[in-house]
């Protein structure tokens, strides 16, 4: 046995391993599909295909071993190249099909046909890959007989199997609509891809009309912040007609510092590492710092909108005054008094529009502002400042005040956990995604760190008790870490003084629950925001009496209406944008199923039970906090 034979047998061995792995994956996927209601359709040809595959590999091996023909290197190199290409095609097919990569034909009624990625070019990429392999692998070592005989056998079997497959899929799914005009094997690159859209031009430069989407059926995205951009991108990728309105002159939402009501201040930076705070397919620039500034974040969002060609869909300087429900649509009244009708509405106007300021007892002669009105340290210069709250905004303002104000008092009614942005030189959120750590519930990690933190701080000379900072009252509430390690140093230096909850105000004095009093002339309430959608009646959002936010499935889907969605009404622990993308993809998939008249039974069923819809993923019944990893995983399963 010579070197070229050994090389060929190595290639055959690699293909055998690949086939075994593919078979295991197919069985695993089939098991999952059966568990969620998948139905196996009769397919008697599978066993013959498997026998053919085994016989082909054996025949090629035997022919090469017995004949030992001289290798023709130009032919061998070409055949190896085609073989590698076939493996790439096979992997792309498996990637797009996901759980539907199986050997038997398994149908699931609430699932639309896959027509994205490589399937937008050809209908049967996996069969194309197999045909190329069967013909060209033997030619690597001049096994002409095997190549000829098994190409003929494969042609016969695959034509029968493909006919059976297309017949079953056409009868049970939207196969004919989505892939009827797509070539079976040879892509037509001169024509537009069939990714749920047809090729006809549409008026006013808007998106092409999706297949099966009647004229006039459009979606409206309200808001062009981080959530709104994610929603637009997902709709566009799904081929769904949409418009978007943004009440300001630029995109960016809360990251647009120039907006009068933007909650970010001059010194606000991202709390998520730049490798985690980004959209799919567009990394932040390499020259950005680990935690970009608000202006850098805004620049990135603008680049993203340009990259995805979203600007042409957005009307700036226009807000929504009213949403009124029709039978199967929404009547939208805009701020310019224009009235439109939309089939679907995606509310992505954010959670930072209605500042929450506590009602304090007594009268205060100084100035009280919400943190959203705080813009720069000069506002605090030389003043006696009280900062109320223990969230991220409070920490950022406390840092400014400690170095600018005459005196700074910090009032919080409960303890807070200040986390590290880096652990052993790695971004904290990246470490949280390490395989071993991913298996541990997020809150268990945070609560463990929160309880250990006072001990570690004590080793650094920081005694929380002596600083009057409340400790470890996390037993009955979820932990959302804040990030600003310099705060403790300011406490040690006496630049910050902690006080408990405010009891009453009197003139320019603040009396606290422990009986102490401080003379104050400027109060900043970093006390969060109320969820507010003033343009729509609460009854249309399933907003229960006494609740702080609407009761929606996954904080996103209305339990009764299939054409109203909220993107971004959620508080994941960690960076938010990946959650916005996940929500948007699921909504786009759901709308697509309605356009194509294909039931999305799982969501239609689950969204009725919104009280338990994020069991194990939500962290509080009274807040929008969710476990980001579990929440995204739940959405990915629904999409799959």
C-alpha positions in Angstrom: 0.0 0.0 0.0 1.6 3.3 -1.1 1.3 6.8 0.2 -1.4 7.9 -2.2 -3.6 5.0 -1.2 -3.1 5.8 2.4 -4.1 9.4 1.7 -7.2 8.3 0.0 -8.2 5.8 2.7 -7.7 8.7 5.2 -10.2 10.8 3.3 -12.6 7.8 3.3 -12.2 7.4 7.0 -12.9 11.1 7.5 -16.1 10.8 5.5 -17.1 7.7 7.6 -16.7 9.7 10.8 -18.7 12.6 9.3 -21.5 10.2 8.4 -21.6 8.7 11.9 -21.7 12.2 13.5 -24.4 13.3 11.0 -26.5 10.2 11.8 -26.2 10.8 15.6 -27.2 14.5 15.1 -30.1 13.4 12.9 -31.3 10.9 15.6 -31.0 13.6 18.3 -33.0 16.1 16.3 -35.6 13.5 15.4 -36.0 12.6 19.1 -36.5 16.3 20.0 -39.1 16.8 17.1 -41.1 13.8 18.2 -41.1 15.2 21.8 -42.7 18.5 20.6 -45.3 16.9 18.3 -43.4 16.2 15.2 -44.9 13.6 12.9 -42.8 11.1 10.8 -44.0 10.7 7.3 -43.6 7.4 5.4 -40.2 7.2 3.8 -39.2 3.7 2.6 -36.2 5.0 0.6 -34.0 6.0 3.7 -32.7 2.4 4.2 -31.8 2.1 0.5 -29.9 5.4 0.6 -28.0 4.2 3.7 -27.1 0.9 2.0 -25.9 2.8 -1.1 -23.7 5.1 1.0 -22.0 2.2 2.8 -21.6 0.2 -0.5 -20.2 3.3 -2.2 -17.5 3.8 0.4 -16.6 0.1 0.4 -16.5 -0.1 -3.4 -14.3 3.0 -3.6 -11.9 1.5 -1.0 -11.7 -1.9 -2.7 -11.3 -0.5 -6.2 -8.4 1.8 -5.1 -6.7 -1.0 -3.2 -7.0 -3.6 -6.0 -6.2 -1.4 -9.0 -3.8 1.1 -7.5 -4.0 3.3 -10.6 -1.6 6.2 -10.9 -3.0 9.4 -9.5 -3.7 12.1 -12.1 -3.0 15.2 -9.9 -5.0 17.8 -11.8 -8.0 15.6 -11.5 -7.3 14.6 -7.9 -6.9 18.2 -6.8 -10.1 19.2 -8.6 -11.9 16.3 -7.0 -10.6 17.2 -3.5 -11.7 20.8 -4.0 -15.2 19.6 -5.0 -15.3 17.3 -2.0 -14.4 20.1 0.4 -17.1 22.3 -1.2 -19.6 19.5 -0.7 -18.8 19.4 3.0 -19.2 23.1 3.3 -22.6 22.9 1.5 -23.6 20.1 3.9 -22.6 22.1 7.0 -24.5 25.2 5.7 -27.6 23.0 5.2 -27.4 21.6 8.7 -26.9 25.1 10.1 -30.0 26.4 8.4 -32.3 23.4 9.1 -31.4 23.2 12.8 -33.6 20.7 14.5 -35.1 19.7 11.1 -31.8 18.1 10.0 -33.1 14.5 10.2 -32.9 11.5 8.0 -36.6 10.6 8.0 -39.1 13.3 6.9 -40.6 14.8 10.1 -43.4 17.4 9.8 -44.3 19.9 12.5 -47.5 21.9 11.7 -46.5 25.1 13.4 -43.2 25.4 11.6 -42.7 27.2 8.3 -40.4 25.9 5.7 -36.7 27.0 5.9 -36.0 29.3 3.0 -33.0 31.3 4.4 -29.3 31.0 3.9 -28.3 28.4 1.3 -32.0 27.4 1.0 -32.7 30.8 -0.6 -30.5 29.7 -3.5 -31.3 26.0 -4.0 -34.0 23.7 -2.6 -31.9 20.6 -2.0 -28.4 21.6 -1.0 -27.8 18.4 1.1 -28.7 16.2 -1.9 -26.4 18.3 -4.1 -23.6 17.7 -1.6 -24.2 14.0 -1.5 -24.2 13.8 -5.3 -21.0 15.7 -5.6 -19.3 13.4 -3.0 -20.4 10.2 -4.7 -19.1 11.3 -8.1 -15.9 13.1 -7.1 -14.5 11.2 -4.0 -13.7 8.1 -6.0 -12.0 10.2 -8.7 -9.4 11.4 -6.2 -7.7 8.1 -6.8 -9.1 7.2 -10.2 -11.8 4.8 -9.0 -13.8 5.4 -12.3 -16.0 2.3 -12.0 -17.2 3.3 -8.5 -17.8 6.9 -9.6 -19.9 5.8 -12.6 -22.0 3.0 -11.1 -22.8 4.8 -7.9 -23.5 8.2 -9.6 -26.2 6.4 -11.6 -27.6 4.6 -8.5 -27.6 7.8 -6.5 -29.3 9.7 -9.4 -32.1 7.1 -9.4 -32.6 7.0 -5.6 -32.3 10.8 -5.0 -34.8 11.6 -7.7 -37.3 9.3 -6.1 -36.5 10.5 -2.6 -36.7 14.2 -3.6 -40.0 13.7 -5.4 -41.4 12.0 -2.3 -40.0 14.8 -0.1 -41.5 17.6 -2.2 -44.9 15.9 -2.4 -45.1 15.5 1.4 -43.9 19.0 2.1 -46.2 20.6 -0.5 -49.2 18.8 1.0 -48.4 19.7 4.6 -46.5 23.0 4.6 -46.0 26.2 2.7 -43.3 24.6 0.6 -44.8 25.5 -2.8 -45.2 29.1 -1.9 -41.7 29.7 -0.4 -39.6 27.4 -2.5 -41.7 26.7 -5.6 -39.6 29.1 -7.8 -36.2 28.2 -6.2 -33.9 26.0 -8.4 -33.4 22.5 -7.1 -29.7 22.2 -7.5 -28.1 25.0 -9.7 -28.5 28.5 -8.2 -29.6 31.4 -10.5 -27.3 34.1 -9.2 -28.6 36.5 -11.8 -32.0 36.6 -10.0 -32.8 37.9 -6.5 -32.8 35.5 -3.7 -36.2 34.1 -2.6 -35.8 35.0 1.0 -39.5 35.5 1.6 -39.7 38.4 -0.8 -40.5 38.7 -4.5 -38.5 40.7 -6.9 -41.0 43.4 -7.8 -40.1 47.0 -7.0 -42.1 48.7 -4.3 -43.2 52.3 -4.1 -41.3 55.0 -2.3 -38.1 52.9 -1.9 -39.7 50.8 0.8 -39.1 47.0 1.2 -40.2 44.5 -1.5 -43.5 42.8 -0.9 -43.2 39.4 0.8 -44.6 36.4 -0.9 -48.1 35.8 0.3 -48.3 39.3 1.9 -51.4 41.1 0.5 -51.0 44.7 -0.5 -51.4 47.1 2.4 -50.3 44.7 5.1 -47.5 46.6 6.8 -45.9 46.8 10.2 -45.1 49.9 12.1 -42.1 50.1 14.4 -42.4 52.9 17.0 -39.0 54.2 18.1 -35.5 54.0 16.6 -33.4 53.3 19.6 -31.5 50.1 20.2 -34.7 48.0 20.5 -36.3 49.7 17.4 -33.3 49.1 15.2 -33.2 45.4 16.2 -36.9 45.1 15.3 -36.4 46.8 11.9 -33.5 44.6 11.0 -35.4 41.4 11.8 -38.5 42.5 9.9 -36.3 43.5 6.9 -34.6 40.1 6.9 -37.9 38.3 7.1 -39.1 40.3 4.0 -41.9 42.0 6.0 -43.1 45.5 4.8 -42.6 48.1 7.5 -42.3 51.7 8.4 -40.8 53.3 11.5 -41.3 56.6 13.2 -38.9 58.4 15.6 -39.9 61.5 17.4 -36.4 63.0 17.4 -34.2 64.0 14.5 -31.7 61.1 14.9 -31.7 57.5 16.0 -30.2 56.2 19.2 -32.9 56.4 21.8 -31.5 56.8 25.3 -27.9 56.9 23.9 -28.6 60.1 22.1 -27.2 62.6 24.6 -28.5 65.6 22.6 -32.1 64.6 23.3 -33.7 66.8 26.0 -35.0 63.8 27.9 -32.1 61.4 27.3 -31.2 59.7 30.6 -27.5 59.5 29.8 -25.1 62.1 31.2 -21.9 63.6 29.8 -19.8 60.9 31.5 -22.1 57.9 30.9 -20.3 54.8 29.6 -21.6 51.4 28.6 -21.6 49.0 31.6 -21.2 46.0 29.2 -18.0 45.2 27.5 -17.9 46.2 23.8 -17.6 42.5 22.8 -21.0 41.9 24.4 -22.7 45.2 23.7 -23.1 44.8 19.9 -25.5 43.5 17.3 -25.0 40.2 15.4 -22.7 40.6 12.4 -21.3 44.1 13.3 -18.5 44.3 15.9 -17.7 47.6 17.5 -14.5 49.3 16.2 -11.2 47.9 17.5 -10.1 51.3 18.6 -13.1 51.7 21.0 -12.2 51.3 24.6 -13.5 48.2 26.5 -16.4 50.2 27.8 -17.4 52.8 25.2 -18.7 56.3 25.9 -22.3 57.3 25.1 -21.1 59.1 22.0 -19.2 56.1 20.8 -22.3 53.9 21.4 -24.4 56.4 19.4 -21.9 56.4 16.5 -22.0 52.6 16.5 -25.9 52.6 16.3 -25.7 55.1 13.4 -23.2 52.9 11.6 -25.4 49.9 12.2 -28.5 51.6 10.8 -26.5 52.7 7.7 -25.0 49.2 7.3 -28.5 47.5 7.4 -30.1 50.3 5.3 -32.6 51.1 7.9 -32.7 54.9 7.5 -34.8 54.7 4.4 -37.6 53.2 6.5 -37.6 55.8 9.3 -39.6 59.1 9.5 -37.9 61.4 11.9 -39.6 64.1 13.9 -42.8 62.1 14.0 -44.3 60.5 17.1 -47.5 58.5 17.7 -50.3 60.3 19.3 -52.8 57.4 19.4 -53.2 53.7 18.6 -56.8 52.5 18.1 -57.6 48.9 17.6 -59.6 47.9 14.5 -60.8 44.3 13.9 -57.6 43.0 12.3 -55.4 46.1 12.3 -54.4 49.3 14.1 -55.4 52.9 13.3 -52.4 55.1 14.0 -52.7 58.8 14.5 -49.3 60.5 14.1 -48.1 63.8 15.6 -48.5 65.5 12.2 -52.2 64.5 12.4 -51.8 62.0 9.6 -53.8 58.8 10.1 -52.6 55.4 8.9 -53.7 51.8 9.2 -51.2 49.1 10.0 -51.7 45.3 10.2 -49.0 45.0 12.9 -47.5 47.4 15.5 -44.2 46.9 17.3 -43.8 49.2 20.2 -40.1 49.8 20.7 -40.2 53.3 22.4 -38.2 52.2 25.4 -38.6 52.2 29.2 -37.1 55.6 29.9 -39.8 58.0 29.0 -41.6 58.6 32.3 -39.2 59.4 35.2 -40.3 58.1 38.6 -39.8 60.6 41.5 -40.9 59.4 44.9 -43.5 61.4 46.9 -41.6 62.8 49.9 -43.4 64.1 53.0 -42.9 67.7 53.8 -41.7 70.7 51.8 -38.3 71.3 50.3 -36.9 74.7 49.5 -34.0 73.4 47.4 -34.1 71.8 44.0 -35.2 68.2 43.2 -34.5 66.7 39.9 -34.7 63.2 38.4 -31.4 61.6 37.3 -32.6 61.9 33.7 -32.2 65.6 34.0 -28.6 65.3 35.3 -26.2 66.0 32.4 -22.9 67.1 33.7 -20.9 67.6 36.9 -21.1 71.4 36.8 -24.7 71.0 38.0 -23.4 69.8 41.3 -20.5 72.3 41.7 -20.2 73.6 45.3 -23.6 72.2 46.3 -24.7 70.0 49.2 -26.1 67.1 47.2 -28.3 64.1 48.1 -28.4 61.2 45.7 -31.3 58.9 46.2 -31.2 55.3 44.8 -28.8 52.4 44.4 -28.8 51.6 40.7 -26.2 52.3 38.0 -27.3 55.9 37.4 -27.0 56.6 41.2 -23.4 55.2 41.2 -22.4 57.3 38.2 -23.8 60.5 39.7 -22.2 59.7 43.1 -18.8 59.4 41.4 -19.2 62.8 39.8 -20.6 64.4 43.0 -17.8 63.0 45.2 -15.3 65.1 43.3 -17.4 68.1 42.5 -20.0 68.9 45.2 -19.3 70.5 48.5 -20.9 67.6 50.3 -22.5 64.4 49.0 -25.0 62.2 50.9 -26.2 58.9 49.5 -29.6 57.5 50.5 -30.7 54.0 49.7 -33.4 51.9 51.4 -31.7 48.6 50.7 -28.2 47.1 50.1 -26.5 47.1 46.8 -23.9 44.8 45.2 -21.1 46.5 43.2 -19.6 44.1 40.8 -16.3 44.1 38.9 -16.2 44.8 35.2 -13.1 42.6 34.9 -12.3 39.3 36.6 -8.7 38.1 36.1 -8.4 40.4 33.1 -11.5 39.1 31.4 -14.8 41.0 31.0 -17.2 39.7 33.7 -20.0 38.9 31.3 -17.7 36.9 29.1 -16.7 34.8 32.1 -20.4 34.3 32.8 -20.7 32.7 29.4 -17.9 30.1 30.0 -19.5 26.6 29.6 -19.0 25.6 33.3 -20.4 28.8 34.7 -23.3 29.0 32.2 -24.8 25.9 33.9 -25.1 27.8 37.2 -28.2 30.0 37.7 -27.2 33.6 37.4 -28.9 34.6 40.7 -27.1 31.9 42.6 -23.8 33.3 41.3 -24.7 36.9 42.2 -26.1 36.1 45.6 -23.0 34.1 46.4 -20.8 37.0 45.4 -22.9 39.5 47.2 -22.6 37.5 50.5 -18.9 37.0 50.1 -18.3 40.6 49.0 -18.3 42.2 52.5 -15.6 39.7 53.6 -13.4 40.5 50.6 -13.9 44.2 51.1 -13.0 43.8 54.7 -9.6 42.4 53.6 -9.1 45.6 51.7 -9.9 47.7 54.8 -13.5 48.5 53.7 -15.9 47.9 56.6 -19.5 48.3 55.3 -20.9 48.4 58.8 -18.7 51.3 59.9 -19.7 53.1 56.7 -23.4 52.6 57.5 -23.9 50.8 54.2 -26.7 48.2 54.5 -25.6 44.6 53.8 -27.0 41.4 52.5 -30.8 42.0 52.4 -31.0 40.1 49.1 -32.8 37.0 50.5 -36.3 37.9 49.1 -35.3 39.9 46.1 -33.3 39.6 42.9 -29.8 41.1 42.6 -28.9 43.3 39.7 -25.3 44.3 40.1 -24.0 47.8 39.6 -20.5 48.6 38.4 -18.3 51.3 39.9 -15.6 50.1 42.3 -14.4 53.7 43.0 -17.5 54.3 45.1 -16.0 52.5 48.1 -12.9 54.6 48.0 -15.0 57.7 48.1 -16.8 56.3 51.1 -13.5 55.6 52.8 -12.2 59.1 52.1 -15.4 60.7 53.5 -16.4 62.1 50.2 -19.6 60.1 50.4 -21.8 59.5 53.5 -24.5 56.9 53.5 -28.0 57.5 55.0 -31.1 55.3 55.2 -34.5 56.0 53.6 -35.8 59.6 53.7 -38.5 60.2 56.3 -39.4 63.8 55.7 -38.3 67.1 54.1 -38.3 70.4 55.9 -37.2 73.6 54.3 -33.6 72.8 53.2 -33.2 69.9 55.6 -33.7 66.2 55.0 -34.6 64.0 57.9 -33.8 60.3 57.6 -35.4 57.2 59.1 -32.6 56.9 61.7 -33.4 60.3 63.0 -30.4 62.0 61.6 -30.7 65.2 59.5 -28.6 66.8 56.8 -28.7 70.3 55.2 -29.2 69.8 51.5 -29.8 72.2 48.6 -29.9 69.7 45.6 -31.6 66.3 45.5 -31.1 63.9 42.6 -33.6 61.1 42.4 -31.9 58.1 40.6 -35.1 56.2 41.2 -35.8 54.7 37.8 -38.7 55.1 35.4 -42.3 54.1 35.2 -43.3 51.9 32.2 -45.4 54.2 30.1 -47.0 54.0 26.7 -49.2 57.2 26.6 -50.3 56.7 23.0 -52.3 53.5 23.7 -55.0 52.7 26.2 -53.9 50.3 28.9 -56.8 47.9 28.1 -55.2 47.3 24.7 -52.0 46.2 26.4 -53.5 43.8 28.9 -52.4 46.1 31.6 -53.9 44.8 34.8 -55.1 47.1 37.6 -52.3 47.8 40.1 -49.6 46.4 37.9 -46.5 48.4 37.0 -46.3 47.0 33.5 -48.5 45.1 31.0 -48.9 41.3 31.3 -47.5 40.0 28.1 -46.0 36.6 27.1 -42.2 36.9 27.3 -42.9 40.6 28.1 -43.4 40.9 24.4 -46.6 39.1 23.0 -50.1 40.1 23.7 -52.2 37.1 25.0 -55.2 37.9 22.8 -54.0 40.0 19.9 -51.7 38.5 17.3 -50.7 41.9 15.8 -49.4 43.9 18.8 -45.9 43.5 20.2 -43.6 45.3 22.6 -39.8 45.1 22.0 -37.4 46.0 24.8 -39.8 46.1 27.8 -37.4 44.0 29.7 -34.5 44.3 32.1 -32.0 41.5 31.5 -29.1 41.2 33.8 -26.2 42.1 31.5 -26.2 43.8 28.1 -29.6 44.3 26.5 -29.1 44.3 22.7 -28.9 40.5 22.3 -32.2 40.2 24.1 -33.7 42.9 21.8 -32.5 40.9 18.8 -33.9 37.6 20.1 -37.3 39.2 20.8 -37.3 40.8 17.3 -36.4 37.6 15.5 -39.2 35.7 17.3 -41.7 38.4 16.5 -40.6 38.5 12.8 -40.9 34.8 12.6 -44.4 34.9 14.2 -45.6 37.7 11.8 -44.1 35.7 8.9 -46.2 32.7 9.9 -49.4 34.8 9.9 -48.6 36.2 6.5 -48.1 32.7 5.1 -51.1 31.4 7.0 -49.0 28.8 8.8 -50.0 28.3 12.4 -47.4 29.1 15.1 -49.2 26.9 17.5 -46.7 27.0 20.3 -46.7 30.7 20.8 -50.5 30.9 20.2 -50.9 28.4 23.0 -48.3 29.6 25.4 -49.1 33.3 25.2 -52.5 32.7 26.8 -50.7 31.7 30.0 -48.6 34.9 30.5 -48.4 34.5 34.3 -46.0 31.6 34.0 -44.5 32.3 30.7 -41.0 33.0 31.9 -40.9 30.4 34.7 -37.3 30.1 35.9 -36.3 33.0 33.6 -38.0 35.9 35.4 -36.6 37.0 38.7 -39.5 38.9 40.2 -43.2 39.2 39.7 -43.0 42.9 40.4 -40.2 43.8 38.0 -39.1 43.2 34.4 -35.8 41.5 35.5 -35.0 38.3 33.7 -32.2 35.8 33.6 -30.7 36.8 30.2 -29.1 33.5 29.3 -32.3 31.4 30.1 -34.5 34.0 28.4 -32.6 34.0 25.2 -32.4 30.2 25.2 -36.2 30.0 25.6 -36.7 32.2 22.6 -34.1 30.3 20.5 -36.1 27.1 21.2 -39.3 28.7 20.0 -37.6 30.0 16.8 -36.1 26.5 16.2 
